[in-house]
Amino acid sequence: MLNTLSENKRIHLILNYPPLGLVRATAKLLGASGMAVETGCILLPSQAEVEVTLSYRHEGHNRVHRIPARVTRSEPSETLLEFDIEGQTAIHSLLGQPAPAAAHPTRTAPATA
């Protein structure tokens, strides 16, 4: 589920897309599994892998997070990004939510004959 960010709470970020370089973006929607961003007139190809860099101040300290993502849709007004399990875990942490279940591998007992 994506949450809409109000105009004054939008998150400014950088997308690292190696064939093009660094792309400025603004998060419009943010959820545990992905985000919708504005990239201006730049369209990124579907299925492109990018690195999302978020930087902000929290409790007097600068924080920087680099989160891998994949472009699932790109239009002139909006680009949708999907996080892999590592990215979902990072976003859950940022949102103060427990990590997704798949991020916690469970140990199984060895099979007996």
The 8 nearest C-alpha neighbors of each residue, nearest first, counted from 0:
[[1, 30, 2, 31, 32, 29, 33, 28],
 [2, 0, 30, 29, 28, 3, 34, 33],
 [1, 3, 29, 28, 30, 4, 0, 27],
 [4, 2, 28, 27, 5, 1, 29, 30],
 [3, 5, 9, 27, 28, 8, 2, 6],
 [4, 6, 8, 7, 9, 3, 27, 28],
 [5, 7, 8, 9, 4, 27, 3, 10],
 [6, 8, 5, 9, 4, 10, 27, 11],
 [9, 7, 5, 6, 4, 10, 27, 26],
 [10, 8, 4, 6, 7, 26, 5, 27],
 [9, 11, 26, 25, 12, 8, 27, 53],
 [12, 10, 25, 24, 26, 9, 13, 53],
 [11, 13, 53, 24, 52, 25, 23, 10],
 [12, 14, 23, 52, 22, 24, 51, 21],
 [15, 13, 51, 22, 50, 21, 16, 49],
 [14, 16, 21, 50, 49, 20, 17, 22],
 [15, 17, 49, 20, 19, 18, 14, 21],
 [16, 18, 20, 19, 15, 21, 49, 48],
 [19, 17, 16, 20, 15, 21, 47, 49],
 [20, 18, 17, 16, 21, 22, 15, 43],
 [21, 19, 17, 16, 15, 18, 22, 14],
 [20, 22, 15, 14, 16, 13, 23, 19],
 [23, 21, 14, 13, 24, 15, 20, 38],
 [24, 22, 13, 12, 38, 14, 21, 25],
 [23, 25, 38, 12, 37, 13, 11, 36],
 [24, 26, 11, 37, 36, 10, 12, 27],
 [25, 27, 36, 10, 28, 9, 35, 11],
 [28, 26, 36, 35, 4, 3, 9, 25],
 [29, 27, 3, 35, 2, 34, 1, 4],
 [30, 28, 34, 1, 2, 33, 35, 3],
 [29, 31, 1, 33, 32, 0, 34, 2],
 [30, 32, 87, 90, 91, 33, 29, 0],
 [33, 31, 82, 87, 30, 81, 34, 83],
 [34, 32, 81, 82, 80, 30, 31, 29],
 [33, 35, 29, 80, 28, 30, 79, 36],
 [34, 36, 79, 28, 27, 78, 26, 80],
 [37, 35, 26, 78, 25, 27, 77, 24],
 [36, 38, 77, 25, 24, 39, 76, 78],
 [39, 37, 24, 41, 40, 36, 23, 25],
 [40, 38, 41, 37, 76, 75, 24, 42],
 [39, 41, 75, 38, 42, 76, 37, 74],
 [42, 40, 39, 38, 43, 75, 22, 74],
 [43, 41, 73, 74, 40, 75, 44, 38],
 [42, 44, 73, 41, 45, 47, 70, 78],
 [45, 43, 47, 46, 42, 73, 70, 72],
 [44, 46, 70, 71, 47, 72, 43, 73],
 [45, 47, 70, 69, 71, 44, 48, 72],
 [48, 46, 70, 45, 44, 69, 49, 43],
 [47, 49, 69, 68, 46, 70, 16, 50],
 [50, 48, 16, 68, 15, 69, 67, 14],
 [49, 51, 67, 15, 66, 14, 68, 65],
 [50, 52, 14, 66, 65, 13, 67, 49],
 [53, 51, 65, 13, 64, 12, 14, 50],
 [54, 52, 12, 64, 63, 51, 65, 55],
 [53, 55, 63, 62, 64, 52, 12, 61],
 [54, 56, 62, 61, 57, 63, 53, 60],
 [55, 57, 61, 60, 62, 59, 58, 54],
 [56, 58, 60, 59, 61, 55, 62, 54],
 [59, 57, 60, 56, 61, 62, 55, 54],
 [58, 60, 57, 56, 61, 62, 55, 54],
 [61, 59, 57, 56, 58, 62, 55, 63],
 [60, 62, 56, 55, 57, 63, 59, 54],
 [63, 61, 55, 54, 56, 60, 64, 57],
 [62, 64, 54, 53, 55, 61, 65, 52],
 [65, 63, 53, 52, 66, 54, 62, 51],
 [66, 64, 52, 51, 50, 53, 67, 63],
 [65, 67, 51, 86, 50, 64, 68, 52],
 [68, 66, 50, 86, 49, 51, 82, 65],
 [67, 69, 82, 81, 49, 48, 80, 50],
 [68, 70, 48, 81, 80, 47, 46, 49],
 [71, 69, 80, 46, 45, 47, 72, 79],
 [70, 72, 45, 79, 46, 80, 69, 81],
 [73, 71, 79, 45, 78, 70, 74, 80],
 [72, 74, 78, 42, 43, 77, 79, 45],
 [73, 75, 77, 76, 78, 42, 72, 43],
 [74, 76, 40, 77, 42, 39, 73, 41],
 [77, 75, 74, 37, 39, 78, 38, 40],
 [78, 76, 37, 74, 36, 75, 73, 35],
 [77, 79, 73, 36, 35, 72, 74, 37],
 [80, 78, 35, 72, 71, 70, 34, 73],
 [79, 81, 70, 34, 33, 69, 71, 68],
 [80, 82, 33, 69, 68, 32, 70, 71],
 [83, 81, 68, 86, 33, 32, 87, 67],
 [82, 84, 86, 85, 87, 68, 81, 67],
 [83, 85, 87, 86, 88, 102, 82, 101],
 [86, 84, 88, 83, 87, 89, 82, 102],
 [87, 85, 82, 89, 83, 66, 88, 84],
 [86, 88, 84, 90, 89, 32, 85, 31],
 [87, 89, 91, 98, 85, 86, 90, 84],
 [90, 88, 86, 92, 87, 91, 93, 85],
 [91, 89, 93, 87, 92, 88, 31, 94],
 [92, 90, 96, 94, 88, 93, 89, 98],
 [91, 93, 95, 89, 90, 94, 96, 88],
 [94, 92, 90, 95, 91, 89, 96, 88],
 [95, 93, 91, 92, 96, 90, 31, 89],
 [96, 94, 92, 93, 91, 97, 90, 98],
 [95, 97, 91, 94, 92, 98, 93, 90],
 [98, 96, 91, 99, 95, 92, 88, 100],
 [97, 99, 88, 91, 96, 100, 102, 92],
 [100, 98, 102, 101, 88, 97, 87, 103],
 [99, 101, 102, 103, 98, 104, 97, 105],
 [102, 100, 103, 99, 104, 84, 98, 105],
 [103, 101, 100, 99, 104, 84, 98, 88],
 [104, 102, 101, 100, 105, 99, 98, 106],
 [105, 103, 102, 101, 106, 100, 107, 99],
 [106, 104, 103, 107, 101, 100, 102, 108],
 [105, 107, 104, 108, 109, 103, 110, 101],
 [106, 108, 109, 105, 110, 104, 111, 103],
 [107, 109, 110, 106, 111, 105, 112, 104],
 [110, 108, 107, 111, 106, 112, 105, 104],
 [111, 109, 108, 112, 107, 106, 105, 104],
 [112, 110, 109, 108, 107, 106, 105, 104],
 [111, 110, 109, 108, 107, 106, 105, 104]]
